[in-house]
Each structure stands twice: as C-alpha cells, then as structure tokens.
C-alpha cells in the first residue's frame, strides 16, 4: 500500500469553504469512509442526509470532494461522493496576509466543533473519564519552551495526529482538537510563573 499523501489547501475558496464547522466535520469523516452516499455520511454524523447536500456541493465546487457516480439501493438511485484526497493539510504559513482572517475562521470552526463535541459527550454520559481507556479529555497549559522543546512538541502533535487519524471506519469515531500558540503578549515581566490547569 502506498503511503497517504496530504493535499495542501492554499486556495482562498477552499479555505472559505472550510470556515464552516459542518463542512469541516463532513470532510473529516469522508476522508476515512471512501466512496459513500450522503445517507451513509448522515448515519455516521447523526444528521439527516438532505441537510448535508448543500455542504457537500460547496466542497465539491471548490475541489475538496468529488462526485463518484451513482448506485441503486432498494430501487432508488443515490449519488456517491469521495474526498478529493485521502488527507488534507492547511498551509497557512504560505498564505498571504489577506488570508489571515479566513485561516482564523477555520481555526474558530475547529474549536467550535471541539466545544460542541465535548459538551455533548459530557451531557450524554456513559463515557469513561478515568484510566487508560478514558474517552474525554481537555487540557490547557502554558510554559516556557526552548527551540528544541518546541520541535519536540511538534513531533508529538504529528504523532498524535497520525495515531488519531485511522482511515478505516472501525471502532468508535473520535475527534481530537489541538492548538499550539506562542503567548508573546504574556512575556514574563513580573517574574511570576504561569498557572497550569489541566481538565480531568
């Protein structure tokens, strides 16, 4: 099997399409499902298929999703779709300054999805909150890092991303949201160390 190659997203129209949490979520699951119908995607996301049609068409129009023909099921023809690539990566480092607002909108959508998913999981109950098999985790911490330590954090984020991105729809569907940011506006002028807070 050839290794997966990520398609880099640099076009503004594609970025704007992904500023929607619904379209991010749709593309996320579609990359792992292969060629499927909107009904199958709707089952995975717990949403009606007709509510996904608008979003899939926008993703198709900007080239992130491709039409994959039709098939007949129970006497009805249904359209099939697939992601345009097995994996996507957002290249905001190479984006012109004019794209910064759209990139920020994409990250905002990611965080909104993370908040929604956390809230729903906690309210639903029946999830593991302790031990090695825990289902729910939130973390925020801050600290001073040297360049070598930043590189190590980046390696760990890449490892986490690979571990969490199984492209075979087996097991339970999870979402992992990660954010690494420098906090230059909190420079240590007072000599005090920042507080650390980890969710449990």
C-alpha positions, 0 to 999 in steps of 0.5 A: 500500500502506498503511503497517504499523501496530504493535499495542501489547501492554499486556495482562498475558496477552499479555505472559505469553504472550510470556515464552516464547522459542518463542512469541516466535520463532513470532510473529516469523516469522508476522508476515512469512509471512501466512496459513500452516499450522503445517507451513509455520511448522515448515519455516521454524523447523526444528521439527516442526509438532505441537510448535508447536500448543500455542504457537500456541493460547496466542497465539491465546487471548490475541489475538496470532494468529488462526485463518484457516480451513482448506485441503486439501493432498494430501487432508488438511485443515490449519488456517491461522493469521495474526498478529493484526497485521502488527507488534507493539510492547511498551509497557512504559513504560505498564505498571504496576509489577506488570508489571515482572517479566513485561516482564523475562521477555520481555526474558530470552526475547529474549536467550535466543533471541539466545544460542541463535541465535548459538551455533548459527550459530557451531557450524554454520559456513559463515557469513561473519564478515568484510566487508560481507556478514558474517552474525554479529555481537555487540557490547557497549559502554558510554559516556557519552551526552548527551540528544541522543546518546541520541535519536540512538541511538534513531533508529538502533535504529528504523532498524535495526529497520525495515531488519531487519524485511522482511515478505516471506519472501525471502532468508535469515531473520535475527534481530537482538537489541538492548538499550539500558540506562542503567548508573546503578549504574556512575556514574563515581566513580573517574574511570576510563573504561569498557572497550569490547569489541566481538565480531568 
